[in-house]
Amino acid sequence: MQAEDTSIEELQGQIRRLNSKAGQMKMDLHDLAEGLPTDYNQLMDVAAATYEIYRKLDELKQHLKKLENAK
């Protein structure tokens, strides 16, 4: 039981850190989009990185939910 608690706490910490980073990346993508067509060549890289962080965040949240439901 203690190992699950630690895993849950670790996941919650990872999710908090990733949420913060994801929010910043979302704002960066928004700023880039507002400035179009300037720096349009960065758009795909920034969008791909933003997509990846939100995909990872969703994956971690689903894993956390499974751990919490298994308790």
C-alpha positions as a Markdown table, in Angstrom:
| # | Residue | x | y | z |
|---|---|---|---|---|
| 1 | Met | 0.0 | 0.0 | 0.0 |
| 2 | Gln | 2.8 | 2.4 | 0.8 |
| 3 | Ala | 4.4 | 2.0 | -2.7 |
| 4 | Glu | 1.1 | 3.0 | -4.3 |
| 5 | Asp | 0.9 | 6.1 | -2.1 |
| 6 | Thr | 4.4 | 7.1 | -3.2 |
| 7 | Ser | 3.6 | 6.4 | -6.8 |
| 8 | Ile | 0.4 | 8.5 | -6.6 |
| 9 | Glu | 2.3 | 11.4 | -4.9 |
| 10 | Glu | 5.1 | 11.2 | -7.5 |
| 11 | Leu | 2.6 | 11.2 | -10.3 |
| 12 | Gln | 0.8 | 14.2 | -8.8 |
| 13 | Gly | 4.1 | 16.1 | -8.6 |
| 14 | Gln | 4.9 | 15.2 | -12.2 |
| 15 | Ile | 1.4 | 16.3 | -13.3 |
| 16 | Arg | 1.8 | 19.7 | -11.4 |
| 17 | Arg | 5.2 | 20.4 | -13.1 |
| 18 | Leu | 3.9 | 19.3 | -16.5 |
| 19 | Asn | 0.8 | 21.4 | -16.1 |
| 20 | Ser | 2.9 | 24.5 | -15.5 |
| 21 | Lys | 5.1 | 23.7 | -18.5 |
| 22 | Ala | 2.1 | 23.0 | -20.7 |
| 23 | Gly | 0.5 | 26.3 | -19.8 |
| 24 | Gln | 3.6 | 28.1 | -20.7 |
| 25 | Met | 3.9 | 26.3 | -24.0 |
| 26 | Lys | 0.2 | 27.0 | -24.8 |
| 27 | Met | 0.9 | 30.7 | -24.3 |
| 28 | Asp | 4.0 | 30.5 | -26.4 |
| 29 | Leu | 2.0 | 28.9 | -29.2 |
| 30 | His | -0.7 | 31.5 | -28.9 |
| 31 | Asp | 1.8 | 34.3 | -29.0 |
| 32 | Leu | 3.4 | 32.8 | -32.1 |
| 33 | Ala | 0.1 | 32.4 | -33.8 |
| 34 | Glu | -0.8 | 36.0 | -33.1 |
| 35 | Gly | 2.4 | 37.1 | -34.7 |
| 36 | Leu | 1.9 | 35.3 | -37.9 |
| 37 | Pro | 3.1 | 35.4 | -40.6 |
| 38 | Thr | 6.3 | 36.4 | -38.7 |
| 39 | Asp | 8.2 | 33.3 | -37.5 |
| 40 | Tyr | 5.8 | 31.0 | -39.4 |
| 41 | Asn | 8.7 | 28.6 | -39.8 |
| 42 | Gln | 8.7 | 27.9 | -36.1 |
| 43 | Leu | 5.0 | 27.1 | -36.0 |
| 44 | Met | 5.2 | 23.3 | -36.6 |
| 45 | Asp | 7.9 | 22.7 | -34.1 |
| 46 | Val | 6.2 | 24.7 | -31.4 |
| 47 | Ala | 2.8 | 23.1 | -32.1 |
| 48 | Ala | 4.4 | 19.6 | -32.1 |
| 49 | Ala | 6.1 | 20.2 | -28.8 |
| 50 | Thr | 2.9 | 21.6 | -27.3 |
| 51 | Tyr | 0.9 | 18.6 | -28.6 |
| 52 | Glu | 3.5 | 16.2 | -27.1 |
| 53 | Ile | 3.4 | 17.8 | -23.6 |
| 54 | Tyr | -0.4 | 17.7 | -23.5 |
| 55 | Arg | -0.4 | 14.0 | -24.7 |
| 56 | Lys | 2.0 | 13.1 | -21.9 |
| 57 | Leu | 0.0 | 15.1 | -19.4 |
| 58 | Asp | -3.2 | 13.2 | -20.5 |
| 59 | Glu | -1.3 | 9.9 | -20.2 |
| 60 | Leu | -0.1 | 10.7 | -16.6 |
| 61 | Lys | -3.6 | 11.8 | -15.6 |
| 62 | Gln | -5.1 | 8.5 | -16.8 |
| 63 | His | -2.4 | 6.5 | -15.0 |
| 64 | Leu | -3.0 | 8.5 | -11.8 |
| 65 | Lys | -6.8 | 7.8 | -12.1 |
| 66 | Lys | -6.1 | 4.1 | -12.5 |
| 67 | Leu | -3.9 | 4.1 | -9.4 |
| 68 | Glu | -6.4 | 6.0 | -7.3 |
| 69 | Asn | -9.2 | 3.7 | -8.4 |
| 70 | Ala | -7.1 | 0.6 | -7.5 |
| 71 | Lys | -6.8 | 1.8 | -3.9 |
